[in-house]
């Protein structure tokens, strides 16, 4: 049977990163008795993404005694404990796989924490390939990250497919540049210069419904 490719963003699309970050940082800061200024600095740094360098800078700026590597590992563990993927999303992804779709994750972030999230939420067993920006030190919308995602799924961008995400430039703009059809999860401001997405939805389950209703060409 013909295989079709669906690439999904992770944070803010398949999983609730904001709530997990809030809870993980609360626990981390309490465990180390960080003052309000230190905690707020760290929250500001981790608004969009997190990597080990954030904790190197934290240690340097505030003269912390605890090693940056330890803080990063603690943060990863706390994120793994806090992050969730809704059951209906997992169920729809399973249905998509059963309908002969190939599913990939393309995400900006450090590979270790992103893969840990996939494992913790149950997404790892539903995904054929993962491309994290930390793998190549490149970020969406760079076409090379999309190419890596397709390759790790055993397919090629030349075969076409879909990109689903909440970031207008990274997900939708990058998807367009990669030759993919796109579904945008409404929320962030839309830049006027970007081409419109093929579909706009309010929830990833709506995007999954669109894919499940796609007819084979």
Secondary structure, DSSP 8 states (H G I E B T S, - for coil): ---EEEEE--BTTTB-HHHHHHHHHHHHHHHTT--HHHHHHHHHHTSS---HHHHHHHHHHHT-SS-HHHHHHHHHHHHHHH----HHHHHHHHHHHHTTEEEEEEESS-HHHHHHHHHHHT-GGG-SEEEEHHHHT--TT-HHHHHHHHHHTT--GGG--EEEES-IIIIIIHHHHTT-EEEEES-S---TTS---SEEESSHHHHHHHHHT----
